[in-house]
């Protein structure tokens, strides 16, 4: 049985820009952050349903993308 990967782009409405110090950073909405934490806990307990595996993968991919973008923006701000 294969698991359908949710598209990370389907979660873009859950992304916010938040002022942190002098910088504007991309952050997950509170509800998406809580959902990611819930799914990670279920994964640790080996209790993820098949559809949740795809959901966690999509959230994780989006997390990696925005972590990278935020790091690039922070490095650019430091160099200015």
C-alpha positions as CSV (number, residue, x, y, z in Angstrom):
1,X,0.0,0.0,0.0
2,X,1.4,3.4,-0.9
3,X,1.0,6.6,1.0
4,X,0.0,9.8,-0.9
5,X,2.3,12.7,0.0
6,X,0.4,15.8,0.7
7,X,1.7,18.8,-1.2
8,X,3.6,21.2,1.1
9,X,2.1,24.1,-1.0
10,X,-1.4,23.1,0.4
11,X,-0.2,24.3,3.8
12,X,1.0,27.8,2.7
13,X,-2.1,29.4,4.2
14,X,-0.6,28.2,7.6
15,X,2.5,30.3,7.2
16,X,2.9,33.7,8.9
17,X,5.5,36.4,8.9
18,X,6.5,37.3,12.4
19,X,8.8,40.1,13.6
20,X,11.6,38.6,15.7
21,X,14.0,41.3,16.9
22,X,14.9,43.2,13.8
23,X,14.0,40.5,11.3
24,X,10.8,39.3,9.7
25,X,10.8,35.5,9.6
26,X,8.5,32.9,8.2
27,X,6.8,30.9,10.9
28,X,4.1,28.2,11.2
29,X,0.7,29.2,12.5
30,X,0.1,28.0,16.0
31,X,-2.3,25.4,14.8
32,X,0.2,24.0,12.3
33,X,3.0,24.0,14.9
34,X,0.8,22.1,17.3
35,X,-0.3,19.6,14.6
36,X,3.4,18.9,13.7
37,X,4.2,18.3,17.4
38,X,1.2,16.0,17.7
39,X,2.3,14.0,14.6
40,X,5.8,13.8,15.9
41,X,4.7,12.4,19.2
42,X,2.5,9.8,17.4
43,X,5.5,8.9,15.3
44,X,7.7,8.4,18.3
45,X,5.0,6.1,19.8
46,X,4.7,4.3,16.4
47,X,1.0,5.3,16.2
48,X,0.8,7.3,12.9
49,X,-2.0,6.4,10.6
50,X,-1.1,6.0,6.9
51,X,-2.6,9.3,5.9
52,X,-0.7,11.0,8.8
53,X,2.6,9.8,7.4
54,X,2.1,11.9,4.3
55,X,0.9,14.9,6.3
56,X,3.9,14.8,8.5
57,X,6.2,14.5,5.5
58,X,4.6,17.6,3.9
59,X,4.9,19.6,7.1
60,X,8.5,18.5,7.5
61,X,9.3,19.5,3.9
62,X,7.8,23.0,4.5
63,X,9.6,23.3,7.8
64,X,13.0,22.6,6.0
65,X,12.2,25.1,3.3
66,X,11.3,27.9,5.6
67,X,14.2,27.1,8.0
68,X,16.6,27.5,5.0
69,X,14.9,30.7,3.7
70,X,15.0,32.2,7.2
71,X,18.7,31.3,7.6
72,X,19.5,32.9,4.2
73,X,17.6,36.1,5.2
74,X,19.4,36.2,8.6
75,X,22.8,35.8,7.0
76,X,22.0,38.5,4.5
77,X,20.9,40.9,7.3
78,X,24.1,40.2,9.3
79,X,26.3,41.0,6.2
80,X,24.6,44.3,5.7
